[in-house]
Amino acid sequence: MPLVKGAKAKSRKGFSANVKAEMDAGKKQSQAVAIAYAMSRKSKTKDKNKHK
């Protein structure tokens, strides 16, 4: 299952979906959370650039 990207990655539901997807792929919980946070940060920077 692909990870949630964009504005949805910042929401609680999107973040949880990303963690679950990574854990289902066999990653540890700590690594899955780190990846979900990275996706959230990545989407925030892209959103800020679109408004300029």
C-alpha positions as a LaTeX table, in Angstrom:
\begin{tabular}{lrrr}
\hline
Residue & $x$ (\AA) & $y$ (\AA) & $z$ (\AA) \\
\hline
Met1 & 0.00 & 0.00 & 0.00 \\
Pro2 & 1.47 & 3.39 & $-0.92$ \\
Leu3 & 1.97 & 6.03 & 1.72 \\
Val4 & $-0.39$ & 8.98 & 2.12 \\
Lys5 & 1.18 & 12.14 & 0.69 \\
Gly6 & 0.37 & 15.83 & 0.48 \\
Ala7 & $-1.95$ & 17.61 & 2.86 \\
Lys8 & $-3.45$ & 14.33 & 4.07 \\
Ala9 & $-0.05$ & 13.22 & 5.45 \\
Lys10 & $-0.26$ & 16.05 & 7.99 \\
Ser11 & $-3.58$ & 14.90 & 9.43 \\
Arg12 & $-3.82$ & 12.45 & 12.31 \\
Lys13 & $-5.62$ & 9.92 & 10.13 \\
Gly14 & $-3.03$ & 10.16 & 7.35 \\
Phe15 & $-0.16$ & 9.90 & 9.82 \\
Ser16 & $-1.68$ & 6.77 & 11.37 \\
Ala17 & $-2.25$ & 5.25 & 7.95 \\
Asn18 & 1.41 & 5.79 & 7.07 \\
Val19 & 2.58 & 4.19 & 10.32 \\
Lys20 & 0.29 & 1.20 & 9.77 \\
Ala21 & 1.42 & 0.77 & 6.18 \\
Glu22 & 5.09 & 0.74 & 7.18 \\
Met23 & 4.50 & $-1.68$ & 10.06 \\
Asp24 & 2.58 & $-3.98$ & 7.72 \\
Ala25 & 5.61 & $-3.87$ & 5.43 \\
Gly26 & 7.69 & $-5.32$ & 8.28 \\
Lys27 & 9.38 & $-2.27$ & 9.74 \\
Lys28 & 9.77 & $-1.63$ & 13.49 \\
Gln29 & 7.33 & 0.79 & 15.10 \\
Ser30 & 10.02 & 3.40 & 15.78 \\
Gln31 & 11.18 & 3.32 & 12.17 \\
Ala32 & 7.59 & 3.47 & 10.88 \\
Val33 & 6.88 & 6.54 & 13.02 \\
Ala34 & 10.06 & 8.23 & 11.80 \\
Ile35 & 9.04 & 7.65 & 8.17 \\
Ala36 & 5.53 & 9.00 & 8.85 \\
Tyr37 & 7.00 & 12.14 & 10.44 \\
Ala38 & 9.29 & 12.57 & 7.45 \\
Met39 & 6.33 & 12.35 & 5.07 \\
Ser40 & 4.48 & 14.94 & 7.15 \\
Arg41 & 7.45 & 17.35 & 7.14 \\
Lys42 & 7.99 & 16.84 & 3.43 \\
Ser43 & 4.37 & 17.69 & 2.63 \\
Lys44 & 4.52 & 20.85 & 4.75 \\
Thr45 & 7.48 & 22.26 & 2.85 \\
Lys46 & 5.86 & 21.59 & $-0.51$ \\
Asp47 & 2.59 & 23.23 & 0.60 \\
Lys48 & 4.40 & 26.42 & 1.69 \\
Asn49 & 6.13 & 26.71 & $-1.69$ \\
Lys50 & 2.84 & 26.44 & $-3.59$ \\
His51 & 1.43 & 29.59 & $-1.96$ \\
Lys52 & 4.22 & 31.82 & $-3.19$ \\
\hline
\end{tabular}
